[in-house]
C-alpha cells in the first residue's frame, strides 16, 4: 500500500514514525515544504533565547528515513490533490500516486493587513527564527505584536538575550483565551520584571522602519518587529480538492475526511468542531490515524488541553474552563502579585473542570492528573493549591508519589507507570526513558519530573540492594 503524507512538521513526522512503529509493509513518501528535517516547533522560543541550537530541536535524525525505508522529499510544496486518479501534484509538476493520503499541512501565521507589515517578521518557523536573530544582532529595541502563548515566548526569548522588548496586545490582558484577567495581570507583571514592557488594549496601525504606530498615533520604537498574532489552518489544498472544510479539514473519529482514503491530522484538522493548536492533540491524532492506516482499530475522541508556557523564568499551566465565575461553578483562588503567584481551581459537581497555576508550584502534576481523569476531589481544596499544607488532604507533591496512572508527559501521553516500566526494562537515565517513551521530547516542561522519577527509582534500587 502506498502512503503519502503531505507535511513534515510535528504532526506529519509523528504520523510517519507511528506508522513505521506498527508496520514495515507500507511504501511511505512524505513531502515537506520546508527544507529542514522535522523539528520541534514548540522549542523555537528556546532557539530565540539561545539555550538551544537548531540541531537540538530536531525531531528525527537525518539517517532515520533511510533506516526506516521512508522516502522524504523536503523543500517541495504539494500544490494539488487529484482524487480521481489518487495522486498528489508538486510545484514542479511531479505526480506521486497514493492509496492512502494524510494531510498534515499545519497552520500559517495570521498577518494583519496594515501598512508596512512586510517590514515585520512572523514568528512561526526555524527560518523565521534565523531572520529574527539576524536582525536582533543590530537592533536596539524589539517590538512583539501579540500577547498569546507564542508572542510571550518570543518576547521572553529576545529579552533573555538582553534586548529591550515591548509586547503589544489587542486584548485587555495576556493569553485571554487561557487566563482570566487577574492571572493575565500577574503574568504581565512577572514578564515586566524580566525585561518585557507590556502594553495591552492597544491596536497596531502601521509598521515603521523604526517601530510601530498605534491607532492613536503613538510611536513605539523598535528596529525589530515580530508578529505573533495567531495562526490559521492551512486548508487550501483540501478545499481545492473538494474535501469538506470549515475552520479546518473536517475529520471523523478515525481522522478520515469525507473521502475515506484521505486523512488529516494536526493543526489543519477539525474534529467534532474543534481545531487544536497544541502539540499533544496533534500527536494523539497521529497515533490514532497510524493505527487505523496499518489495519488496527482506534478512535480519537478529542483532547483535554493543558497549556504550558515555556518561557524561561516563567512557570504557567492552564487547563480547561478557566473563565467560569462563582455564578456557574465553585471557584477557589489565591493571588500573591508581589511573588508572581496566582492559583485558581474551577470545580463543578465535585470535579476539576479548569485550573490556572502561575508561579513555581508542585501542584501542577496533581491538578493535571485530576483534570485528565475527572475523578472526585478531596474536600479540602487548599491542599490542592498547596500540596503538603498542614492538615490538608493527601496529595502528590511530586510525580514520584503519584499513582502509576498519573500523566507526567502531557505532550506524549506518558504516565508514571510507563516510565517505571521502561526503567525496569533497563532505561536507567532520562535519555533512555525519552528514547523508549518520547517523554521530554515535546514542550520539555516535564523534564524535571522525569528526572525526579528516574532518580527516585535509582535510589529505591540502591536502598533495597
Secondary structure, 3 states (H helix, E strand, C coil): CEEEEECCCHHHHHHHHHHHHHCCCCEEEEEECCCCCCECHHHHHHHHHCCCCHHHHECCCCCHHHHCCEEEEECCCEEEEECCCCEEEECCCCEEECCEEEECCCEEECCCCCECHHHCEECCCHHHHHHHHHHHCCCCEEEEECCCHHHHHHHHHHHHCCCEEEEEECCCCCCCCCCCHHHHHHHHHHHHCCCEEEEECCCEEEEECCEEEECCCCEEECCEEEECCCEEECCHHHHHCCCCECCCEEECCCCECCCCCEEECHHHEEECCECCCCHHHHHHHHHHHHHHHCCCCCCCCCCCCEEEECCCCCCEEEEECCCCCCCCCEEEEEEEHHHCEEEEEEEECCEEEEEEEECCCCCHHHHHHHHHHCCECCCCCHHHHCCCCCCCCCCCCCHHHCCCCCEEECCCCEEHHHHHHHHHCCCCCHHHHHHHHCCCCCCCCCHHHHHHHHHHHHHHHHHHC
